[in-house]
Amino acid sequence: MGFRSPLSLRLVRLVGHHCRCQSHRSPLLRPRRLAGLHRQNYVTVSPQTTDIIVSNQRFERDDFTTVTPRILNRVGFNLHNKRNHPLCIIKERIRDYFYVNFLNKRWNPIFSVYDSLSPVVSVWKNFDSVLVPMDHVSRRKGDNYYLNREHMLRAHTSAHQYELVKSGLDAFLVAGDVYRRDEIDATHSPVFHQMEGVRLYSDFQLSEMSGDSSLGLFCDDPARVPEKQEHHTPEAVRLVETDLKQTLQGLAKHLFGEEIETRWVSTDFPFTHPSFELEIKFKGDWLEVLGCGVMEQELLHSAGAGHKIGYAFGLGLERLAMILFDIPDIRLFWSTDPRFISQFEVEDPRTVKFQPFSKYPPVFHDIAFWCPSSDFVANDFYDLVRSVAGEMAEKVELIDEFTHPKTQRLSHCYRVTYRSMDRTLTKEEVGIIHKELMTECENTLKAEVRKR
């Protein structure tokens, strides 16, 4: 589910080699491929950059388009389905937990798994179908990869809840790549992977669980209180909440061991009420690992399941993998270096603790510019850095902000840390990349670079 919190996973930058191409086109239009990783979907941008073709669909650009060729070139890699990849290992461990522990009377798993759904969705599916208000901050153009005003790359796997519930499913898991514009550092990336689950209950199922044949799901009480939604009976909500928490605490023990400490923190999400975050005690610190809650009844009603009540949860695969395998840098998930993936090609990957490669030295460069307009957002610059420098950009941080007292123009100064995961970068090659970044900052962002 698209649960967002201060510690939620917004991950996965890419690793490989920066390649300077001899071309008259802007570097923003040069697709770069990751050797050894293969896409399932064909992605292209027309030379005039008016149309986008992704997942065999054509989309016309408009004033809302924010997606870049570099981001489009990540569609279809499906790292969560790559054998022996740490993200796939985590996904399969979660799947196995639900397959083994939740069976019907015929001893078949009640949860079905969907891990190959296209990340191209309508804006309605991504936001409206899960009740995200029109003025909610998560809709911002500066935070999402819009293909145009009507379509986007999904920002969470919750974008598929409506269609799956409407198809008649009562219990399912969804895994996939999701896309959000974000800062550049060791724990943030515009492409990462989520897994979520949904389970619905009929009045008969909850009656069986409680042993009370008279138990009902709904009542005439129109009041919404912290403990429940309007028209839900307190008894039904308590049963669903208890089953949800027991299920996810069991998942935490399955992943982290029987001795793991857990605690629940109440929170707020647009699509669940009441809502919670599960935290684990790991190496002395409390870490948030997932969000969950009782699904909004309005969502179920719109999908044709208004006669049922249910829960949903969502988690980030990268965050779990980084914790479980001691992976220090998110870019590694996209690495084609055999020193990375070979560490997980073992009989029991649960025992793996990642052994880092030699860390190569960084190269630092600063860039200062007058921001182009009042609607400029930092994510515009971060996307530009990714498009020009790619996986060479390890970190970008705002180190100075200045408003001219007379003109009121806003100036930003960023420090870009360049570092390769597999070789030493020379100052000369980084200087070329940084000069290219300065040029594109003026050409693409229409910013005025402040020369020193």
N, C-alpha and C positions, 0 to 999 in steps of 0.2 A: 504494500500500500504506500501511497506517496506521503508518508509521515515525515514532516520536516521538523528538526529540532537542532539546537546548537551543535550537537555531536553527530547529526545524521550524516550518512555517507553521501558525499557528493564527490565522486572519485574518478580516477584512472586517467592519467596522462600517458602518453605513448613513448616507447623507447625504440631507437634505431639510429640511423645515420642521416644527418642533414646533407642533402645533395643539391648543389647549385646547378641549375639547368641553364643551358644557353638558349634563351628564348626571349622574344620581344614582348611576351605577355607578362603581366604582373605576377609576382610569386603567389599571390592569393588565388590565381587560377591554375596553379600547377598541382595536380594531385600527386601525393606521395604514397607509396605502398610499403607495407611491412612484409618483408620477405619471410616466407615460412608460415604466414597466417593467410588464410584464404576466406574471401567473402562469399556469401551465398546470394547476395543481392547485387545487381549491377547498378552503379551510381555514376552519373555524369552530369555535367553542366554544359549547356550549349556555349559556343564561342562568344556569342553576344551576351551571355549571362542573363538572358531573359527568361529562360525556362530551366527547371530543375527536373531531372529524371531520377527517381529513386524507387526501388522495389517495383520496377516496371510500371510506374505511374509518372505522369507528367504534371508538373505544377508550375504555374506562371508566377513569377516574382511580382511583388507589389511593395508598397511603402512599409509593410510590416515584416518583410523578409529579414531575418537575422542570421540564418544558417550560412556557414562558410563551406567552400569546397573541402577544406581539411576535415571538418566535422562530418560532412556527408561521406567522406572516404572511409569512415569508421563503421558505417552501417553495414551489417551483414557478417561481421567477423564472428559474432556469437561466441565469445570466449568462454561463456558459462556452459557451452556444449562441447568444448575441446577436451578430448580424453587426456587425463593426467594434468590438466591445468588446475591450479589451486582453486579457481572460482568454480570449476566443474566439480571438483572434489567436495567443496562445501555444499553446493547445490544438491549433489547426490546424497550426502549425509543427511541433509534436511528431508529430502524426499523419502529416504529409507526410514527415517523416524516415523513419518506419517504413514507410510505403507505398512510398517510392522505393528504399530500401536492402534491404528484406527481401521477396524474391519467391520464388514456387515455380517449378517447372520450366516452368509455363505462363505465367510472367511476371505472375502475379497476386499482389497483396500477401498475405502469410501472416497478418498481424495484422488482426483485426477490431476495430471500435471500438464501444463501448457508452457513450453519453453522455446517456441519458434514463431511466436506471433510478431508480425511486422511492427517496427517502432514508429512507422508513419501512421498518425492518427489525426482525426479531426480535432479542432480546438474544443468542440462540444464534448467529445468523448473524454478529452484530457481534463477538462475543468467542469463543465456544466453537469455532466452525467454523475459526477461525485460531489455535486452541490457546492463547488467552490464559488463564492460570490463574485460578481462582476468586478468589484473594487478590491478584491483580495490581492495582497502584494505578490503572491506566487504567480499571478498572471502577467506580471510586468514584462514588457518587451525586452528589457535589459537583462532578464533572468532566464529567458527561454530561447530555444532555437525554432523560430517560426519559419515555415516554408512560405507562407503567405497568411493573410488574415483568417483563412478557413482551415489550414492544416499546419501541422508541426511535428517535430520529433518528440515522442512522448517524454514527459518530465517525470513520470512515475508509472509503474506497472498497474496502478489503480485505473488507468485509462481503459482497461479491458474488463473491469468489474461488471459494468452494465450489460455488455453483450453476453458475457458468460452466465450471469444470473438469469438474463432474459431467455437464454437457451434452455433453461430448466435445471442447471447444475446447482446442487446444494452444498458441495464440498470440493474445492479445487485449490491448486497451487499454481502461481504464475511466476516465471522467471524470465528476465530479459534485460537488455541494455537500455539505459535511460540517459537523457541528455539535459543538462542544465548549464547555462553560462555561469562561470565561476572564476575565482581567483587562481593564481598559479603558485603552488607550493607542494610540499611532500605529501599532503593529505587531501588535496582538492584536484578535481579534474572535470572537464565538461562531459566525459563519457564514463559511466559507471554502471553497475549491475544491481538489480533489486530482485528480491523474491518475496512474494506475499501469499497469504492464504485467506480463504473465506469459508465459513461454515454456517449453514442455515439450519434452523430447527422448526419443525411443525409443533402444534400444541400436543399432538400424540407423542412425539419423541420426548418432549420435556416432561410430560406426564409420566412416561416410563422411567425417565431419569430420576424423578422426584418420588415416585411411588404414590403420587396424588392424582387420581383420575379426574379430579375436579379443577385442576390447575388450568388457568387461562393465560393467554399471551397479552390480551388487551383489556383495557377498562375505559370508563368514561372520564377519568381524571385528565383535565386539559393542562395540568401544570407540569412544566419542565423544571426539575430540581437537579442538583449536582449528582444525585444517585441514579437518575433515570430520565428518559424522554417522556414527553406527554403521551398518554394513552397506553404506555407499557405497564404491565402489572409489576410491582416490586419483586414478587416471587419469581417471575420468569427472568427478569434482569439478573437477579442474584444467581440463578442457575447458569445462565449463559456466561456471566462474568467469572464465576467460579471455574467453569469448564475451560474457559479461555486461559485463565491464569495457570491452572494446573497443566494444561497442554503446553504452554510456552515455558513454564519452569522445567517441565520434563525435557523440552527441546534444549534448554540451556545446559542441563545436566548431561544430555546426550552428546553435546558438542564440547563442553568444557570439563566434564567429569562430575561425579556424584557429589563431591565436596564443595562445589562452587556455591558461593553466597550470592543471593539475589535479593532485590528489593523492588517495590513498585512505586512509581511516582505519578501522581495525577497530572494530567495536562489537557490540552485542547486541540482537536483537529476538526476541520470542517465536515468530515464524513463519518465521524463516530461520536457517540456520547452515551455513557461516560467514556473517557479516553485515558490511556495509561502508557507509560514508558517502562520497559524492563531494564534494570541496571544490574550489572554483575560486579563483584569485588575481584579485581584483577591486579595483581602485583601491588596491592595496597591502595588502589584507587577505584572509585566507582565509575564504571563506564556504561553509557547507554548503548544498548545493542539492538533494540527494536521498539516500534510503536504499535499500539493496538487499541481496540475498543469495541463497544457494541455498535453495530452499523446503524446509521440513521435510517429510520423507518421510511422516510420520504424517498430515499434512494431505492430501497427494496420495492416500494409501491410503484415507482416509475418503471421498474424493470419487470413488473408482473409477479412479484413475490411478496406482495404486501400482507399476505396471510401468514407469513413466517417472520421469525426474528433470528438475528445472527450476529456473528463477530467477524472482524477482519484484523489482520496484522501485516506488518511489512518490515523488512530488514534489508541491510546492505551487504552484499556478498563480499565486497572488498574489505570492509571493516572487519568482518568476522575472520577473513583469511589473514589479514594483517596481524590480528591478535593471536590467532591460533598458531600461525606459522612463523611469527616474528619477522614479517616482511617489512622493511623499513621505508621503502619508497614506492609510491603508487605506480610510478612509471614502469616498474618491473613487471606488472601484470601483462603488459604488451610486449615484453622483451622476447626476441627470437634467439637470444644468446643461449646456447645449449647448457651453459653453467647454471642457468635459472631453471628451466623446465626439467632438466635431468634429475634435479633434487627431489622431484615429486613422482618420479617414475620408479616407485618402490612398492613392495607388496602391501605394506600398511602405511599409507601417507599420513595417518593420524599422528604418527610419531615424529614427523618431519619438523625440524627447526631450521629455517633458512640460514644458510651460511653466506654472508655478504661477499661480493666481489671486492677487489681492491678499489678504494674510493679515489677517483681521479680528482685533481685539483680544479677548483672553480675559477672562472674568469668573470670579473664584475665590470659592468658598464652602466652609467647613469644616462637617463634621457629626460629632458625637461621640455615642456611645451605649453603654449597657451591653449586651453581647452576650447574646442571649436564652437560650442553652442551651449545653451542652458540645459538642453536635454542630453548632454554627454554623460555617459556612465562608464565607470572604470572597466566594466566587462567588455566594452567596445575595444579598449586598449589591450586587455588580456587576450581577446580573440585574435587581434592583429599580431600579437607576439607569437601566439601558437601557430598562426598561418605562416609567418616568416621564419621563425626559429625552430618550430616544431618541438621535438623532444629534447633539444639542446637547452631549452629554457627550463631550468630547475625551479626558479622562484622569481616572482616579481613583487616588489613591495613599494608602497607609496612612502617616500621618505621626506617629502616636503610639499606643502600646499600654501599658495600665496595668492592673495587678491590685491590687484593693483589699486592703490587708494584713489587714483583719479579716474581711471577708465573702468574700474570694477571688473576687469578681466581676471579670470581665474587661471592660475598656473599650477600644473602638477609636475612633480619630479619623481620618477620611478627608478629604482635600482633593479637591474636585471642580472640574475645570477645564471651564467651559462656553465653547464657541466654535462659531459657525456657519461653514460653509465658504463661504457666499455673501452674508452680510450682517452688519452690526454688531448685536450683541445689547445691549439696554438693561439696566441694572441692575434696573429695575423688573420686566421680564418674567422675568429669571433669578431674581429674588427670589421670584416666584410659583411658579416651577418648583421651586426649592429647598425652599420651604415645603411644597409638595405631597410632595416626597421625604421630608421629616421626618415628615409625617403617615403616609405609607405605610410608613415604617420601623417605626412603632409598630403600625399596623394589620395589616400583612402579615408582617413579621418577628417581631412581638411583642417588639421591642427597646425599651428605655427610653432615649429621646433625652435627652441631657444638655443642659439649657438653660443659656445663658450670660447 
